[in-house]
């Protein structure tokens, strides 16, 4: 039987991933609780003959709903062979899924980095844990870099640590731009400088391409997701030295929309 792939959570990231799989010739369908063109809203239709599930839902609550509760894909899909966790979640939560999912279903964590622009272009970076070799063709369709980090859960650990850095870059870059405004320094000139100097970072280098670079904080946008991602990293903090990550979290919560200069 052909591999039937389902992408659950067809938002900014999931939709581009789904379209790249379909364009490459994979048998792939999407699911979302919101009505979207070309995407299932009926969980029963979504799981029919499903063999591979890629989850790109927002958080642990939506993951629980998808796998066990509202959509209950794990119980409704007898043909399911593997679940690929692409959402950014607490590594402790992800590792705990192994005890909740039947042993015959492989679990692979493969969170990604790159924002919407790279999801649409098929140039994401994936961090994997578990038996990821079996999904290498899928990942090559959706991304250009894959870093296998170890056993199941190791990819998610790497992702939340990476996103902790991304969150700090976001908070500090926005602060620097605000200070530049106050001193009358041109935004585009400063960003061009940063891109070739020691302050270079992901947000500053892609400021005009990253879709949420100018957004203010909201619980339902990508800036809000960064706050969640910092919390996921804090969940594995090895000691009580969390002052700096919590300060980053607070700074992101305080972000206001930034108009284009």
Buried (B, 14 or more C-beta within 10 A) or exposed (E): EEBBBBBBBBBBBBBBBBBBBBEBEBBBBBBBBEEBEEBBEEBEEBBBBBBBBBBBBBBBEBBBBBBBEEBBBBEBBEEBBBBBBBBBBBBBBBBEBEEEBEEEBBBBBBBBBBBBBBBBBBBBBBBBBBEBEBBEEBBBBBBBBBBBBEEBBBBBBBBBBBBBEBBBBBBBBBEBBEEBBEEEEEBEEBBEEBBEEEBEBBBBBBBEEBEBBBBBBEEEBBBBBBBBBBBBBBEBEEEEEEEEBEEBBEBBBEBEEBEEE
